[in-house]
């Protein structure tokens, strides 16, 4: 429709206007047509991007539920660490990321629910008992007695948020520190224990993300705090995660102590995401032209036409 208007207008003024003025008028009208139609194209593009973004979100949700989960962790007694060794731990984790030596590959993260983990330990214990091979149950603490009768407690647990590359408030690297104590009244009593760590995404089920190595606790000492540094590499969408710690005495299937977000706000609602969501932020700038530019061109065209018509009348 607009092109027909241009053709008709051109035919009317061809016999009166000079070729230069006519060419200028045609170019100006074409420019006006472009300025008028570009905003509509931009709007359509925005709508298309919005639809694509919605589809991408849906696809991302689907991929998150199906793709492999990967994480990299390192744990050790806190008293053996200073700021320099903490930096070394983070460097070691980054090196493991490059090598693909994940917690899942090392069988340190099972990506199973807490209920399944408990059932698995109970089944293993029953199999050993059924085989009447109780003496073969691993007693790595080499102690003459078991303390798994309710004398354990996790006195304290807290977290630290460490690395957020895209500065969106969700961290890919974090640490969890807890202090397990042995309540026997004898500060010289020792026990060999290990912990299973779980994450709950936005109030969902507890999912196992790390098994610590065995470590020794000494009575109620605070020098045996244990720290676990973790980097989430893949499969953890940006969300809020709670943390739960289950403590076991080595060689026994029952949980001897637990500590979670119900006990400390520091373990509640951690803003976390894996590094495949935590991409370094790069800002892009685009120029946006308002409709005022096209209005100015239209006014200029009207003025040129009026001037040309005036010259035409003066010639007559």
Secondary structure, 3 states (H helix, E strand, C coil): CHHHHHHHHHHHHHCCCCHHHHHHHHHHHHHHHHHHHHHHHHHHHHHHHHHHHHHHHHHHHHHHHHCCCEEEEEEEEHHHCCHHHHHHHHHHHHHHHHHCCCCCCCCCCCCCEHHHHHHHHHHHHHHHHHCCCHHHCCCCCCCCCCCCCCCEEEEEEEEEEEECCCCCCCECEEEEEEEEEECCCCCCCEEEEEEEEEEEECCCCEEEEEECCCEEEECCCCCCCEEEEEEEEECCCCEEEEEEEEEEECCCCCEEEEEECCCCHHHCCEEECCCCCCCCCCCCCCCCCCHHHHHHHHHHHHHHHHHHHHHHHHHC
